[in-house]
Amino acid sequence: MDALGDSGTVKIRLDTVTDDRKVTWVRVRVEDDGPGVPEELQPHVFTTRHGVVRFGLGLGLGIAHTIVHDHSGTIGLESRPGRTVFEVRLPAMEEER
C-alpha cells in the first residue's frame, strides 16, 4: 500500500489450480496497479537486504519466501509499471472424512 501512494487498487484472489502432474494447489494472487518493482530489484525481492528498506522490499518478503518454501509451496513476482502480481501456491490438503 505504501508504494501506491494516495491512489491505487489492490486485488486479492484465492482459488485452486491443478498442474500437469495432477497436484492441486491453493493459489493466492495479490495484484496492484502501482508503479511496479524496478526491474533491477526484482531478482532480489525475496532476499533479506541490509541498509535502507523502502516500499515493502525489506525483511517481509524474505520471511514470506522462507515460510512458503518450508510448506512446499512457491512464491513469485511479475511486475511492470501499472501491474504487479505476487503469487503464492501451497499444496492443497485432502479433506479428512
C-alpha positions as CSV (number, residue, x, y, z in Angstrom):
1,M,0.0,0.0,0.0
2,D,2.9,2.4,0.7
3,A,4.2,2.1,-2.9
4,L,0.7,3.0,-4.3
5,G,0.8,6.5,-2.7
6,D,-2.5,8.3,-2.4
7,S,-4.3,6.2,-5.0
8,G,-4.4,2.7,-6.5
9,T,-6.1,-0.6,-6.3
10,V,-5.1,-3.8,-4.6
11,K,-6.9,-7.0,-5.6
12,I,-6.6,-10.3,-3.7
13,R,-7.7,-13.5,-5.4
14,L,-7.9,-17.0,-4.0
15,D,-8.5,-20.1,-6.0
16,T,-7.2,-23.6,-6.6
17,V,-5.3,-24.8,-9.6
18,T,-4.2,-28.3,-10.8
19,D,-0.9,-28.6,-12.6
20,D,0.0,-31.1,-15.3
21,R,1.2,-33.6,-12.6
22,K,-2.4,-33.6,-11.1
23,V,-1.2,-31.8,-8.0
24,T,-3.8,-29.3,-6.6
25,W,-2.5,-26.0,-5.3
26,V,-4.2,-23.3,-3.3
27,R,-3.2,-20.1,-5.1
28,V,-3.3,-16.6,-3.7
29,R,-2.6,-13.7,-6.0
30,V,-2.1,-10.1,-4.8
31,E,-2.2,-7.6,-7.6
32,D,-1.9,-3.8,-7.7
33,D,-1.8,-1.1,-10.2
34,G,1.1,0.9,-8.7
35,P,4.5,1.9,-10.1
36,G,5.8,-1.7,-10.2
37,V,9.0,-3.1,-8.8
38,P,12.0,-1.8,-10.6
39,E,13.5,-4.5,-12.9
40,E,16.9,-4.4,-11.3
41,L,15.3,-5.2,-7.9
42,Q,13.1,-8.0,-9.0
43,P,15.7,-10.8,-8.6
44,H,16.3,-9.7,-5.0
45,V,12.8,-9.0,-3.6
46,F,12.7,-12.4,-1.8
47,T,16.1,-12.0,-0.1
48,T,16.7,-10.0,3.1
49,R,18.5,-6.8,2.5
50,H,20.8,-4.8,4.7
51,G,20.6,-1.0,4.6
52,V,17.6,1.1,3.6
53,V,14.2,-0.6,3.4
54,R,11.7,1.1,1.1
55,F,8.2,0.2,0.0
56,G,8.0,-3.3,1.4
57,L,11.2,-4.6,-0.1
58,G,12.7,-5.4,3.2
59,L,12.5,-8.4,5.5
60,G,8.9,-9.2,4.9
61,L,9.2,-10.9,1.5
62,G,12.3,-12.8,2.6
63,I,10.4,-14.2,5.6
64,A,7.4,-14.9,3.4
65,H,9.6,-16.8,0.9
66,T,11.1,-18.9,3.7
67,I,7.6,-19.8,5.2
68,V,6.1,-20.7,1.8
69,H,9.1,-22.9,0.8
70,D,9.0,-24.6,4.3
71,H,5.4,-25.6,3.4
72,S,6.4,-27.0,0.0
73,G,5.0,-24.0,-1.9
74,T,6.2,-21.4,-4.4
75,I,6.1,-17.6,-4.4
76,G,6.7,-15.5,-7.4
77,L,6.6,-12.0,-8.7
78,E,5.6,-10.5,-12.1
79,S,5.9,-6.7,-12.3
80,R,5.8,-3.8,-14.7
81,P,4.6,-0.2,-14.2
82,G,0.8,-0.3,-13.7
83,R,0.6,-4.0,-12.8
84,T,2.4,-6.1,-10.1
85,V,1.3,-9.6,-9.1
86,F,2.7,-11.7,-6.3
87,E,1.5,-15.3,-6.5
88,V,1.8,-17.9,-3.7
89,R,1.0,-21.5,-4.3
90,L,0.7,-24.0,-1.5
91,P,-0.2,-27.7,-1.9
92,A,-3.8,-28.4,-1.1
93,M,-4.6,-30.9,1.6
94,E,-7.3,-33.5,1.1
95,E,-10.1,-33.1,3.4
96,E,-10.3,-35.8,6.1
97,R,-13.6,-37.7,6.2
